[in-house]
C-alpha cells in the first residue's frame, strides 16, 4: 500500500493488499462489502461524515505496542458496527 501526504489523504492499494482486505472482510462475515462500499459512495457527504463521527466515537483507545495487536477492526457502515477479525500477518 502506498500513501501520499496530501490533502485530502490518498493511498493506493495493490492486488496483494486488496486480496488481504477481501479475506478479512469475508472472515468477518461481511460478504456484501463491495455493494455496501458502492452504496456508501452515493450517500450524501453529510451522512458519510456523521457516520464516520459515530464510528470514531464508538471506539475505545488503548495503549500498547504493535506486538499487542492481534485483531483487525472492520467497520460495517450499513449496520454501524465494528467487526474484529484475528490478524494473520
Secondary structure, DSSP 8 states (H G I E B T S, - for coil): -EEE--SS-EEE--HHHHHHHHHHHHHTT-TTHHHHHHHHHHS-HHHHHHHHHHHHHT-------GGG--EEEEEETTTTEEEEEE---
